Amino acid sequence: MKAPTLKDKMAYYAKVRAANYADSLRLEGFVAPQKQDHKHRRAGVAGKKQSRSPM
């Protein structure tokens, strides 16, 4: 078996971190947020930053 790459390790850590966060919220009695596609969310944030007019 090959050693995992840095990209594999980063993806695994992000997945575990999100799961831990959702479980932590659940244990505290909050409703955990639904899974979001981060690519679409980042694109929306980037679009908002670019669409602002300078004052």
Secondary structure by P-SEA (a helix, b strand, c coil): cccccaaaaaaaaaaaaaaaaaaaaaaacccccccccaaaaaaaaaaaaaacccc
